[in-house]
Amino acid sequence: MRSFKTLSEQEVLALAISLEEEDARIYDDFADGLKADYPATAQVLQQMRVEEDGHRHRLIELHRQKFGEHIPLIRRHDIKGFVHRKPIWLVRPLGLAAVRKQTELMELETKRFYETAVRQATDASVRQLLGDLAEEERRHSHLADTLDQEQRVSGALEEEAATRKRLFVLQVIQPGLAGLMDGSVSTLAPLFAAATATRDTWDTFVVGLAASIGAGISMGFAEALSDDGSLTGRGRPLMRGFVCGLMTALGGLGHTLPYLIPEFKTATGVAVAVVLVELAVISWVRHRFMETPLASAVFQVVIGGLLVFLTGVLIGSA
């Protein structure tokens, strides 16, 4: 890697062209990745891409006038001092907060580049263009803030906030809640059937552990294979499957772990208390994120859990 101070004016221009081209393509990728869910932000990014293209054309024209048609291939990772960029623009679906943070960093870095390049340039025309671009990048860094204010007045930001909440519910809350409900409720029957039949804490723990992990694997695969998210907007299937499977296993392990306590009555009492906490958490999540009335959510979850619990006790007593 070369030091920036060792670059000639032709190489500085070539590097600036490369930076503007890379930034424009990244903004284009950002806009493409956000246009379906966040059209207002995608429009901002497209305007920023257009400005970067304008900078690149002016730099190429000056290079053609001063140094001819051949532009040396110099990229940001060939020069010391540039910050390594994580390729978040390749990830789908794109996170809105991550895109905005990356955009701010890109604009700040480009502004500093031009300010440093101006101090190093000696040719009048090169110095003038680099200075103009430095000033434009300062204004450019405020463009997103200005457009954010305009979107806030028009209501676009509120729409994007609602979309972000909807996607969070679809991609995280729904699969997690489905897993938690299945793990917390479906494992009650085998766990308490084993407890009632054997009255042995270790045997009960083994049955509960097997039921929890097995249910987690089953629910994880079922969620991941249910749809690819392209039509429903539910996000990446592997992530949904992981969330669903993990919450299913945790839901079952919550009332399984108390049976590591050697004394049977104490272990059962703690397990029942944990079950009540799990059902309360499920009811709150349904009320908070699924807009289910709290009384209705409690009634549905508690009745379902009670029926499964009694089923396990009856089967274990037979």
Sequence and secondary structure as in RCSB ss.txt:
>XXXX:A:sequence
MRSFKTLSEQEVLALAISLEEEDARIYDDFADGLKADYPATAQVLQQMRVEEDGHRHRLIELHRQKFGEHIPLIR
RHDIKGFVHRKPIWLVRPLGLAAVRKQTELMELETKRFYETAVRQATDASVRQLLGDLAEEERRHSHLADTLDQE
QRVSGALEEEAATRKRLFVLQVIQPGLAGLMDGSVSTLAPLFAAATATRDTWDTFVVGLAASIGAGISMGFAEAL
SDDGSLTGRGRPLMRGFVCGLMTALGGLGHTLPYLIPEFKTATGVAVAVVLVELAVISWVRHRFMETPLASAVFQ
VVIGGLLVFLTGVLIGSA
>XXXX:A:secstr
 B GGG  HHHHHHHHHHHHHHHHHHHHHHHHHHTTT HHHHHHHHHHHHHHHHHHHHHHHHHHHHH S      
GGGBTT      GGGSSS  HHHHHHHHHHHHHHHHHHHHHHHHH  SHHHHHHHHHHHHHHHHHHTHHHHHHHH
HHHHTHHHHHHHHHHHHHIIIIIHHHHHHHHIIIIITHHHHHHHHHHH  HHHHHHHHHHHHHHHHHHHHHHHHT
T  STTT    HHHHHHHHHHHHHHHHHHTTGGGGSSSHHHHHHHHHHHHHHHHHHHHHHHHHHS   HHHHHHH
HHHHHHHHHHHHHHHHH 
